[in-house]
Amino acid sequence: MLRLFTSMLFVVVVFSACDGLFTLDLNDRNADRVGYREPGEVQAWVPVYEDRDALASGVSVLEKRATEEGGKIFVLGNKLFQVETGIGLHIIDYSDKTKPVKVGFLNVPGCQEVALKGNAVYTNSFEDMLVLDLSAFPDVKVKSRLPDIFPEMKYPRPPTRGSYYVCPDVSKGRVVRWKQETVLNPQCMN
């Protein structure tokens, strides 16, 4: 019985240690494998690119928009903010708590997380940390930008593990998010 338990424990440890080892480029690693078949037409993650110059303009207040991939919510005064993962913050006026109204969208490329302290909003823009002053909304000021605070967020990964994706091409710009599409023979797997 002890031997069976030890063997099972060994298998669990080996497989749990494998996480992260299986991001692969199917072209490079499987092309000469006997019996390898391209996946054909499958649902895959496709990178959405943004021109680096357009990203440099960065933070701006835009018209309200539909929530597509909502994230965390936080409150500052009578405004409620909801993260739109990788894109920015929805701004919702909830002075009348029975009838909250979207009033705008704060474009913050690469935004994933948000924290508050007083009137300052701390968020990321990919790998950089931004400190935003929203006290005079809709006049939003970037109080500071601290570069390379979150290096792991420089290149967003496809959202789902164990799925196909189209390999990014840095010549097309920076990958800002991913969308799912039907793709013929995607060359990478997450």
Backbone as a chain_set.jsonl record, in Angstrom:
{"seq": "MLRLFTSMLFVVVVFSACDGLFTLDLNDRNADRVGYREPGEVQAWVPVYEDRDALASGVSVLEKRATEEGGKIFVLGNKLFQVETGIGLHIIDYSDKTKPVKVGFLNVPGCQEVALKGNAVYTNSFEDMLVLDLSAFPDVKVKSRLPDIFPEMKYPRPPTRGSYYVCPDVSKGRVVRWKQETVLNPQCMN", "coords": {"N": [[0.834, -1.192, 0.0], [1.944, 1.242, 0.798], [3.85, 1.521, -1.174], [2.218, 1.871, -3.468], [0.967, 4.312, -2.8], [3.243, 5.989, -2.716], [4.067, 5.822, -5.391], [1.856, 7.008, -6.687], [1.983, 9.57, -5.596], [4.43, 10.415, -6.656], [3.76, 10.551, -9.426], [1.832, 12.608, -9.385], [3.416, 14.779, -8.48], [5.298, 14.976, -10.581], [3.642, 15.618, -12.815], [2.497, 18.037, -11.922], [4.706, 19.665, -11.87], [5.129, 20.156, -14.488], [3.712, 22.31, -15.483], [3.609, 25.12, -17.558], [5.608, 24.264, -19.211], [4.704, 23.625, -21.676], [4.24, 25.523, -23.718], [4.323, 25.907, -27.029], [5.728, 26.063, -30.299], [4.214, 24.878, -32.949], [5.129, 24.522, -35.525], [7.992, 24.456, -35.373], [8.554, 22.344, -33.575], [7.008, 20.092, -34.151], [6.922, 19.507, -36.829], [8.586, 17.568, -38.049], [7.842, 15.312, -36.749], [6.841, 11.957, -36.605], [3.743, 10.999, -37.828], [2.544, 13.398, -37.143], [-0.091, 15.754, -37.383], [-1.426, 18.671, -38.815], [-3.594, 20.916, -37.044], [-5.864, 21.683, -38.479], [-8.936, 23.412, -39.152], [-9.681, 25.366, -36.485], [-10.896, 26.771, -33.337], [-9.129, 29.508, -32.223], [-6.856, 31.649, -30.419], [-6.263, 34.941, -31.432], [-3.876, 37.459, -31.994], [-4.384, 40.906, -31.187], [-3.268, 43.82, -32.504], [-1.587, 46.903, -31.751], [-0.478, 50.007, -32.853], [2.671, 51.17, -31.881], [3.129, 53.938, -31.611], [0.538, 54.93, -31.308], [-0.089, 53.829, -28.864], [1.569, 55.282, -27.227], [0.311, 57.733, -26.867], [-1.606, 57.052, -25.065], [-3.326, 57.438, -22.049], [-6.646, 58.542, -21.984], [-9.857, 60.172, -21.948], [-12.761, 58.75, -23.18], [-15.783, 58.232, -25.15], [-18.6, 56.558, -23.607], [-18.832, 52.955, -23.55], [-19.739, 49.563, -24.438], [-19.442, 46.936, -22.037], [-17.124, 44.419, -22.376], [-15.15, 42.583, -21.478], [-15.252, 42.579, -18.515], [-13.712, 43.542, -15.412], [-12.376, 43.976, -12.154], [-14.073, 46.124, -9.776], [-14.187, 49.439, -8.497], [-14.586, 52.227, -6.211], [-14.75, 55.758, -6.244], [-15.557, 58.544, -4.689], [-18.623, 59.627, -5.984], [-18.409, 58.099, -8.205], [-18.143, 55.071, -9.964], [-15.835, 52.67, -10.966], [-14.985, 50.339, -13.446], [-12.808, 47.82, -14.421], [-11.89, 47.241, -17.745], [-10.587, 44.642, -19.068], [-7.299, 44.849, -20.099], [-7.722, 47.138, -21.591], [-8.867, 49.487, -20.386], [-10.821, 51.652, -18.23], [-14.203, 51.586, -17.3], [-16.406, 54.241, -16.632], [-18.72, 55.03, -14.268], [-21.452, 56.799, -13.174], [-22.818, 56.847, -10.077], [-24.398, 58.368, -8.36], [-27.118, 58.366, -7.962], [-28.049, 55.626, -6.578], [-29.892, 53.741, -7.347], [-30.088, 53.977, -10.042], [-27.568, 53.617, -11.751], [-25.356, 55.16, -14.123], [-23.523, 54.881, -17.078], [-20.879, 57.018, -17.873], [-18.614, 57.482, -19.307], [-15.447, 56.393, -20.705], [-12.286, 55.468, -19.655], [-9.453, 55.361, -21.327], [-6.826, 53.208, -20.965], [-4.245, 51.715, -22.081], [-3.422, 48.275, -21.856], [-4.254, 47.916, -19.231], [-4.814, 46.105, -16.269], [-5.063, 45.769, -13.494], [-6.148, 47.634, -10.588], [-5.786, 50.08, -8.016], [-6.617, 52.174, -5.202], [-5.837, 55.265, -3.579], [-6.653, 57.809, -1.643], [-7.335, 60.461, -3.809], [-5.945, 59.374, -5.834], [-5.404, 57.078, -8.456], [-4.036, 54.0, -8.958], [-2.652, 52.118, -11.448], [-1.82, 49.651, -13.96], [-0.131, 50.022, -17.092], [0.426, 47.965, -19.313], [3.657, 46.997, -18.697], [4.312, 49.189, -17.169], [3.73, 51.315, -14.293], [1.073, 53.456, -13.566], [0.137, 56.527, -12.069], [-2.767, 58.073, -11.554], [-4.648, 61.094, -11.505], [-7.846, 61.648, -10.689], [-9.441, 63.522, -9.59], [-10.502, 65.849, -10.707], [-12.283, 64.981, -12.621], [-13.951, 65.231, -15.754], [-11.336, 65.795, -16.457], [-8.51, 64.224, -16.601], [-5.44, 63.517, -15.151], [-2.142, 62.318, -15.663], [-0.23, 61.632, -13.087], [2.19, 60.373, -12.566], [4.435, 58.109, -14.26], [5.803, 55.065, -13.869], [8.323, 53.243, -15.135], [8.63, 49.793, -16.225], [7.786, 48.362, -13.887], [6.185, 46.14, -13.687], [7.342, 43.726, -15.174], [6.5, 41.208, -16.081], [4.095, 41.656, -17.316], [4.49, 42.732, -19.748], [4.108, 41.511, -22.254], [1.111, 40.419, -23.14], [-0.34, 37.232, -22.579], [-2.101, 34.604, -24.366], [-5.452, 34.045, -23.215], [-6.347, 31.423, -22.407], [-5.16, 28.41, -21.141], [-3.671, 25.547, -22.733], [-4.645, 25.871, -25.283], [-4.935, 26.616, -28.821], [-3.126, 29.195, -30.556], [-2.472, 32.076, -32.63], [0.767, 32.716, -33.562], [2.451, 35.56, -32.307], [3.469, 38.447, -34.227], [5.883, 40.638, -34.03], [6.503, 42.673, -35.777], [4.137, 43.747, -36.575], [3.269, 45.419, -34.623], [2.454, 46.101, -31.159], [1.174, 43.499, -29.126], [-1.929, 43.886, -27.79], [-4.206, 42.71, -26.823], [-6.207, 39.684, -26.976], [-8.286, 37.857, -29.257], [-10.874, 35.504, -30.029], [-11.017, 33.439, -32.868], [-11.948, 31.541, -35.771], [-9.467, 29.599, -37.112], [-7.192, 28.465, -39.587], [-4.988, 25.928, -39.183], [-3.338, 26.964, -36.82], [-0.164, 27.974, -35.508], [0.907, 27.878, -32.948], [0.724, 26.753, -29.519], [-0.699, 27.107, -26.36]], "CA": [[0.0, 0.0, 0.0], [2.849, 2.387, 0.854], [4.468, 1.631, -2.489], [1.206, 2.443, -4.349], [0.83, 5.721, -2.418], [4.464, 6.672, -3.141], [4.028, 5.917, -6.856], [0.85, 8.0, -7.056], [2.519, 10.869, -5.212], [5.452, 10.733, -7.646], [3.074, 10.95, -10.661], [1.227, 13.926, -9.147], [4.49, 15.773, -8.424], [5.87, 15.124, -11.919], [2.718, 16.357, -13.683], [2.318, 19.416, -11.462], [5.928, 20.395, -12.2], [5.166, 20.387, -15.932], [2.984, 23.527, -15.861], [4.455, 26.141, -18.164], [6.583, 23.697, -20.139], [4.078, 23.215, -22.905], [4.002, 26.541, -24.73], [5.167, 25.444, -28.112], [5.519, 26.477, -31.677], [3.966, 23.6, -33.604], [5.968, 24.448, -36.721], [9.372, 24.094, -35.058], [8.748, 21.136, -32.784], [6.227, 18.938, -34.563], [6.914, 19.347, -38.282], [9.236, 16.338, -38.479], [7.395, 14.216, -35.894], [6.108, 10.932, -37.335], [2.321, 10.963, -37.502], [2.012, 14.715, -36.781], [-1.068, 16.347, -38.289], [-1.824, 20.036, -38.48], [-4.896, 20.818, -36.384], [-6.977, 22.019, -39.353], [-9.682, 24.613, -38.804], [-10.014, 25.306, -35.053], [-11.006, 28.036, -32.605], [-7.803, 29.861, -31.713], [-6.668, 33.04, -29.999], [-5.581, 35.734, -32.458], [-3.435, 38.704, -31.378], [-4.864, 42.206, -31.654], [-2.087, 44.678, -32.458], [-1.751, 48.36, -31.676], [0.723, 50.717, -33.252], [3.384, 51.67, -30.696], [2.925, 55.383, -31.496], [-0.814, 55.141, -30.786], [-0.043, 53.495, -27.437], [2.303, 56.325, -26.507], [-0.636, 58.769, -26.467], [-2.064, 56.453, -23.827], [-4.502, 57.685, -21.235], [-7.565, 59.575, -22.459], [-11.265, 59.921, -21.667], [-13.506, 58.505, -24.41], [-17.223, 58.01, -24.987], [-18.945, 55.289, -22.956], [-18.861, 51.808, -24.445], [-20.248, 48.329, -23.836], [-18.473, 46.118, -21.309], [-16.891, 43.151, -23.065], [-14.411, 41.691, -20.581], [-15.2, 43.349, -17.273], [-12.876, 43.072, -14.316], [-12.653, 44.49, -10.816], [-14.812, 47.377, -9.64], [-13.813, 50.232, -7.335], [-15.374, 53.444, -6.057], [-14.086, 57.003, -5.87], [-16.634, 59.531, -4.587], [-19.871, 59.101, -6.539], [-18.081, 57.407, -9.452], [-17.763, 53.677, -9.87], [-14.947, 52.343, -12.084], [-14.834, 48.912, -13.694], [-11.717, 47.509, -15.347], [-12.105, 46.509, -19.002], [-9.289, 43.982, -19.067], [-6.357, 45.142, -21.175], [-8.099, 48.298, -22.383], [-9.07, 50.701, -19.597], [-11.78, 51.687, -17.124], [-15.538, 52.141, -17.502], [-16.709, 55.225, -15.599], [-20.153, 54.944, -14.015], [-21.947, 57.721, -12.144], [-23.835, 56.181, -9.292], [-24.932, 59.254, -7.329], [-28.418, 57.752, -7.674], [-27.645, 54.219, -6.505], [-30.898, 52.899, -7.998], [-29.97, 54.135, -11.494], [-26.213, 53.961, -12.191], [-25.286, 55.535, -15.535], [-22.177, 54.981, -17.653], [-20.659, 58.387, -18.357], [-17.431, 57.563, -20.157], [-14.477, 55.307, -20.664], [-10.919, 55.95, -19.502], [-8.554, 54.505, -22.101], [-5.517, 52.944, -20.361], [-3.784, 50.503, -22.762], [-2.762, 47.261, -21.044], [-4.763, 47.95, -17.847], [-5.273, 44.831, -15.709], [-5.336, 45.897, -12.063], [-6.333, 49.006, -10.12], [-5.863, 50.314, -6.574], [-6.904, 53.572, -4.877], [-5.361, 55.874, -2.338], [-7.126, 59.187, -1.743], [-7.835, 60.726, -5.161], [-5.024, 58.78, -6.805], [-5.698, 55.75, -8.97], [-2.82, 53.304, -9.358], [-2.964, 51.044, -12.39], [-0.723, 49.339, -14.875], [-0.268, 50.132, -18.538], [1.365, 46.878, -19.588], [4.666, 46.812, -17.645], [4.498, 50.438, -16.416], [2.715, 51.69, -13.311], [0.604, 54.825, -13.704], [-0.607, 57.147, -10.98], [-3.7, 58.986, -12.212], [-5.437, 61.99, -10.666], [-9.196, 61.748, -11.24], [-10.209, 64.426, -8.729], [-11.173, 66.864, -11.518], [-12.873, 64.275, -13.757], [-13.314, 64.405, -16.771], [-9.95, 66.179, -16.712], [-7.674, 63.199, -15.974], [-4.006, 63.823, -15.265], [-1.183, 61.274, -15.299], [0.697, 62.238, -12.13], [3.506, 59.788, -12.823], [4.548, 56.825, -14.951], [7.003, 54.379, -13.406], [8.546, 52.198, -16.145], [9.101, 48.423, -15.943], [7.457, 47.882, -12.541], [5.565, 44.825, -13.857], [7.902, 43.189, -16.423], [5.759, 40.028, -16.521], [2.894, 42.074, -18.034], [4.912, 43.412, -20.976], [3.506, 40.843, -23.398], [-0.023, 39.619, -22.66], [-0.443, 35.871, -23.112], [-3.478, 34.195, -24.654], [-6.137, 33.826, -21.948], [-6.686, 30.054, -22.03], [-4.107, 27.394, -21.216], [-4.014, 24.357, -23.495], [-5.397, 26.242, -26.484], [-4.149, 27.091, -29.951], [-3.118, 30.632, -30.818], [-1.649, 32.527, -33.749], [2.017, 33.244, -33.02], [2.551, 37.005, -32.532], [4.457, 38.986, -35.153], [6.19, 41.953, -33.46], [6.58, 43.694, -36.827], [2.792, 44.314, -36.748], [2.975, 46.297, -33.49], [2.424, 45.47, -29.85], [-0.047, 42.752, -28.83], [-2.618, 44.559, -26.693], [-5.181, 41.765, -26.299], [-6.446, 38.524, -27.827], [-9.684, 37.555, -29.565], [-11.004, 34.161, -30.591], [-11.496, 33.323, -34.238], [-11.694, 30.253, -36.412], [-8.186, 29.75, -37.803], [-6.687, 27.272, -40.245], [-3.653, 25.489, -38.782], [-2.53, 27.875, -36.007], [1.161, 27.408, -35.332], [1.356, 27.87, -31.555], [-0.202, 26.226, -28.525], [-0.429, 27.62, -25.012]], "C": [[0.875, 1.251, 0.0], [3.499, 2.614, -0.506], [3.502, 2.256, -3.49], [1.041, 3.937, -4.07], [2.034, 6.522, -2.897], [4.485, 6.844, -4.659], [3.035, 6.973, -7.31], [1.336, 9.409, -6.731], [3.573, 11.324, -6.219], [4.81, 11.227, -8.941], [2.475, 12.341, -10.512], [2.298, 15.013, -9.157], [5.071, 16.022, -9.808], [4.942, 15.945, -12.804], [2.495, 17.785, -13.212], [3.55, 20.257, -11.765], [5.994, 20.743, -13.675], [4.462, 21.661, -16.355], [3.946, 24.556, -16.42], [5.47, 25.594, -19.148], [6.009, 23.471, -21.529], [3.644, 24.345, -23.82], [4.917, 26.173, -25.89], [4.762, 26.018, -29.446], [5.399, 25.182, -32.469], [4.804, 23.425, -34.852], [7.339, 23.889, -36.392], [9.484, 22.705, -34.448], [8.049, 19.909, -33.342], [6.313, 18.628, -36.049], [7.54, 18.033, -38.728], [8.827, 15.135, -37.628], [6.558, 13.244, -36.729], [4.653, 10.956, -36.875], [1.735, 12.314, -37.123], [1.04, 15.195, -37.844], [-1.314, 17.775, -37.853], [-3.239, 19.985, -37.937], [-6.096, 21.097, -37.289], [-7.638, 23.311, -38.918], [-10.176, 24.482, -37.365], [-10.251, 26.71, -34.506], [-9.64, 28.317, -31.993], [-7.794, 31.32, -31.286], [-5.82, 33.747, -31.047], [-5.15, 37.045, -31.815], [-4.08, 39.927, -32.025], [-3.703, 43.167, -31.44], [-2.478, 46.138, -32.34], [-0.415, 48.962, -32.069], [1.388, 51.314, -32.008], [3.214, 53.184, -30.512], [1.548, 55.702, -30.922], [-0.847, 54.835, -29.289], [0.626, 54.588, -26.624], [1.368, 57.449, -26.063], [-1.381, 58.343, -25.214], [-3.382, 56.889, -23.258], [-5.341, 58.831, -21.797], [-8.991, 59.178, -22.094], [-12.001, 59.842, -22.999], [-14.994, 58.387, -24.1], [-17.456, 56.673, -24.286], [-19.043, 54.188, -23.999], [-19.385, 50.59, -23.703], [-19.11, 47.604, -23.113], [-18.348, 44.783, -22.018], [-16.196, 42.143, -22.161], [-14.168, 42.438, -19.277], [-14.346, 42.689, -16.205], [-13.33, 43.687, -13.007], [-13.348, 45.845, -10.861], [-14.292, 48.1, -8.408], [-14.555, 51.549, -7.361], [-14.488, 54.597, -5.646], [-15.158, 58.087, -5.871], [-17.934, 58.927, -5.078], [-19.66, 58.433, -7.893], [-17.657, 55.975, -9.135], [-16.929, 53.383, -11.119], [-14.863, 50.829, -12.212], [-13.734, 48.709, -14.73], [-12.28, 46.796, -16.573], [-10.737, 45.923, -19.315], [-8.479, 44.28, -20.325], [-6.613, 46.437, -21.919], [-8.236, 49.573, -21.556], [-10.122, 50.55, -18.529], [-13.112, 52.292, -17.579], [-15.807, 53.087, -16.341], [-18.228, 55.29, -15.467], [-20.516, 55.908, -12.894], [-23.032, 56.981, -11.367], [-24.267, 57.044, -8.102], [-26.347, 58.817, -6.951], [-28.181, 56.248, -7.732], [-28.669, 53.271, -7.131], [-30.797, 52.957, -9.514], [-28.542, 54.544, -11.881], [-26.178, 54.19, -13.702], [-23.824, 55.58, -15.978], [-22.009, 56.378, -18.223], [-19.432, 58.506, -19.253], [-16.554, 56.341, -20.012], [-13.088, 55.927, -20.6], [-9.993, 54.949, -20.191], [-7.198, 54.418, -21.399], [-5.011, 51.641, -20.982], [-3.049, 49.557, -21.809], [-3.249, 47.169, -19.616], [-5.284, 46.576, -17.416], [-5.76, 44.981, -14.272], [-5.431, 47.363, -11.675], [-6.342, 49.014, -8.598], [-6.068, 51.811, -6.358], [-6.19, 53.994, -3.61], [-5.695, 57.355, -2.448], [-7.757, 59.41, -3.097], [-6.941, 60.134, -6.236], [-5.466, 57.363, -7.168], [-4.378, 55.165, -9.459], [-3.233, 52.16, -10.275], [-1.73, 50.742, -13.228], [-1.119, 49.699, -16.289], [0.817, 49.207, -19.073], [2.356, 46.788, -18.445], [4.876, 48.05, -16.784], [3.394, 50.635, -15.378], [2.377, 53.158, -13.511], [-0.071, 55.264, -12.419], [-1.445, 58.234, -11.632], [-4.429, 59.829, -11.176], [-6.791, 62.174, -11.334], [-10.056, 62.737, -10.458], [-10.971, 65.481, -9.515], [-11.8, 66.227, -12.768], [-13.921, 65.149, -14.436], [-11.891, 64.825, -17.151], [-9.037, 65.222, -15.933], [-6.215, 63.547, -16.215], [-3.188, 62.597, -14.878], [-0.162, 61.939, -14.393], [2.104, 61.673, -12.301], [3.368, 58.465, -13.557], [5.871, 56.221, -14.511], [7.247, 53.189, -14.329], [9.017, 50.874, -15.552], [8.879, 47.953, -14.512], [6.903, 46.459, -12.612], [6.083, 44.163, -15.135], [7.146, 41.972, -16.957], [4.506, 40.388, -17.326], [3.221, 42.77, -19.358], [4.236, 42.832, -22.212], [2.348, 39.984, -22.905], [-0.073, 38.262, -23.363], [-1.891, 35.577, -23.492], [-4.164, 33.763, -23.36], [-6.318, 32.379, -21.495], [-5.501, 29.125, -22.209], [-4.592, 26.214, -22.037], [-4.792, 24.652, -24.76], [-4.443, 26.676, -27.592], [-4.19, 28.608, -30.008], [-2.224, 30.928, -32.008], [-0.403, 33.173, -33.153], [2.121, 34.744, -33.315], [3.681, 37.367, -33.49], [4.749, 40.417, -34.7], [6.312, 43.044, -34.515], [5.219, 44.362, -37.06], [2.416, 45.279, -35.623], [2.997, 45.507, -32.194], [1.108, 44.718, -29.676], [-0.688, 43.406, -27.616], [-3.687, 43.677, -26.065], [-5.332, 40.634, -27.307], [-7.939, 38.394, -28.088], [-9.734, 36.16, -30.166], [-11.607, 34.222, -31.977], [-11.284, 31.895, -34.705], [-10.482, 30.444, -37.314], [-7.796, 28.407, -38.425], [-5.248, 27.029, -39.819], [-2.842, 26.534, -37.983], [-1.222, 27.196, -35.622], [1.664, 27.371, -33.902], [0.274, 27.291, -30.65], [0.252, 26.676, -27.152], [-0.52, 26.513, -23.998]], "O": [[0.586, 2.212, -0.713], [3.678, 3.753, -0.937], [3.917, 3.094, -4.291], [0.983, 4.738, -5.003], [1.87, 7.62, -3.43], [4.879, 7.899, -5.156], [3.33, 7.752, -8.216], [1.12, 10.337, -7.51], [3.602, 12.496, -6.595], [5.263, 12.223, -9.505], [2.596, 13.167, -11.417], [2.108, 16.06, -9.776], [5.315, 17.172, -10.172], [5.394, 16.872, -13.477], [2.317, 18.674, -14.046], [3.431, 21.475, -11.904], [6.834, 21.547, -14.079], [4.604, 22.067, -17.509], [4.984, 24.833, -15.819], [6.129, 26.362, -19.849], [6.75, 23.159, -22.462], [2.747, 24.143, -24.639], [6.139, 26.135, -25.743], [3.614, 26.401, -29.674], [6.386, 24.466, -32.639], [5.158, 22.301, -35.208], [7.806, 22.957, -37.047], [10.412, 21.964, -34.768], [8.453, 18.787, -33.038], [5.823, 17.588, -36.488], [7.072, 17.433, -39.695], [9.401, 14.055, -37.769], [5.671, 13.664, -37.473], [4.37, 10.936, -35.677], [0.547, 12.394, -36.809], [1.294, 15.069, -39.041], [-1.401, 18.06, -36.659], [-4.014, 19.109, -38.32], [-7.228, 20.786, -36.918], [-6.982, 24.202, -38.379], [-10.983, 23.607, -37.054], [-9.865, 27.705, -35.119], [-9.064, 27.46, -31.323], [-8.616, 32.12, -31.733], [-4.797, 33.228, -31.494], [-5.96, 37.693, -31.152], [-4.29, 39.976, -33.237], [-3.211, 43.311, -30.321], [-3.554, 46.552, -32.772], [0.643, 48.482, -31.663], [0.706, 51.906, -31.171], [3.159, 53.663, -29.379], [1.405, 56.638, -30.136], [-1.552, 55.503, -28.533], [0.286, 54.796, -25.459], [1.585, 58.057, -25.015], [-1.748, 59.183, -24.392], [-4.429, 56.738, -23.887], [-4.841, 59.926, -22.054], [-9.296, 57.995, -21.95], [-11.889, 60.734, -23.84], [-15.409, 58.436, -22.942], [-16.622, 55.77, -24.358], [-19.301, 54.447, -25.174], [-19.464, 50.592, -22.475], [-17.957, 47.662, -23.539], [-19.344, 44.093, -22.238], [-16.604, 40.984, -22.086], [-13.054, 42.866, -18.974], [-14.266, 41.465, -16.103], [-14.523, 43.893, -12.782], [-13.234, 46.6, -11.827], [-13.99, 47.471, -7.394], [-15.09, 51.951, -8.394], [-13.593, 54.448, -4.814], [-15.619, 58.504, -6.934], [-18.316, 57.84, -4.646], [-20.614, 58.223, -8.643], [-16.924, 55.711, -8.182], [-17.29, 53.811, -12.215], [-14.693, 50.12, -11.22], [-13.732, 49.347, -15.783], [-13.06, 45.853, -16.443], [-9.839, 46.629, -19.773], [-8.906, 44.007, -21.447], [-5.825, 46.816, -22.785], [-7.771, 50.631, -21.977], [-10.309, 49.465, -17.979], [-13.144, 53.373, -18.168], [-15.477, 52.778, -15.195], [-18.933, 55.569, -16.437], [-19.956, 55.842, -11.799], [-24.034, 56.547, -11.935], [-24.474, 56.545, -6.996], [-26.737, 58.883, -5.786], [-28.119, 55.666, -8.815], [-28.345, 52.118, -7.417], [-31.345, 52.101, -10.208], [-28.319, 55.683, -12.292], [-26.87, 53.513, -14.462], [-22.992, 56.227, -15.342], [-22.866, 56.872, -18.956], [-19.238, 59.539, -19.893], [-16.876, 55.392, -19.297], [-12.753, 56.804, -21.396], [-9.78, 53.84, -19.702], [-6.503, 55.424, -21.253], [-5.313, 50.565, -20.468], [-2.172, 49.977, -21.054], [-2.689, 46.393, -18.842], [-6.094, 45.964, -18.112], [-6.762, 44.38, -13.887], [-4.869, 48.23, -12.344], [-6.838, 48.083, -7.964], [-5.733, 52.619, -7.223], [-5.969, 53.198, -2.698], [-5.097, 58.075, -3.247], [-8.624, 58.64, -3.508], [-7.159, 60.369, -7.425], [-5.846, 56.568, -6.308], [-3.688, 55.771, -10.279], [-4.069, 51.333, -9.91], [-0.74, 51.474, -13.206], [-2.299, 49.682, -16.641], [1.965, 49.609, -19.26], [1.949, 46.527, -17.313], [5.555, 47.971, -15.76], [2.266, 50.178, -15.563], [3.266, 54.003, -13.613], [-0.759, 54.483, -11.762], [-0.914, 59.194, -12.19], [-4.784, 59.341, -10.102], [-6.888, 62.774, -12.405], [-11.271, 62.781, -10.647], [-11.995, 65.969, -9.038], [-11.845, 66.844, -13.832], [-14.725, 65.766, -13.736], [-11.309, 64.259, -18.077], [-8.826, 65.404, -14.734], [-5.808, 63.835, -17.341], [-3.492, 61.92, -13.896], [0.673, 62.716, -14.855], [3.09, 62.402, -12.195], [2.338, 57.795, -13.49], [6.934, 56.793, -14.75], [6.476, 52.229, -14.316], [9.701, 50.834, -14.53], [9.705, 47.215, -13.975], [7.124, 45.661, -11.701], [5.329, 44.048, -16.101], [7.15, 41.729, -18.164], [3.912, 39.512, -17.955], [2.337, 43.328, -20.008], [3.837, 43.571, -23.112], [2.573, 38.93, -22.311], [0.125, 38.162, -24.574], [-2.807, 36.23, -22.993], [-3.519, 33.173, -22.494], [-6.433, 32.133, -20.294], [-4.908, 29.056, -23.286], [-5.784, 25.907, -22.043], [-5.517, 23.794, -25.262], [-3.299, 27.052, -27.336], [-5.155, 29.233, -29.568], [-1.339, 30.145, -32.352], [-0.509, 34.08, -32.327], [1.903, 35.16, -34.453], [4.707, 36.689, -33.555], [3.95, 41.318, -34.958], [6.234, 44.227, -34.184], [5.153, 45.427, -37.675], [1.349, 45.892, -35.67], [3.498, 44.383, -32.143], [0.047, 45.23, -30.032], [-0.083, 43.478, -26.547], [-4.042, 43.869, -24.903], [-4.678, 40.62, -28.35], [-8.759, 38.769, -27.251], [-8.755, 35.69, -30.743], [-12.568, 34.948, -32.231], [-10.528, 31.136, -34.098], [-10.462, 31.33, -38.169], [-8.046, 27.349, -37.848], [-4.38, 27.862, -40.08], [-1.77, 26.943, -38.428], [-1.18, 25.981, -35.433], [2.763, 26.871, -33.661], [-0.916, 27.33, -30.964], [1.438, 26.629, -26.827], [-0.325, 26.75, -22.806]]}, "num_chains": 1, "name": "protein.A"}
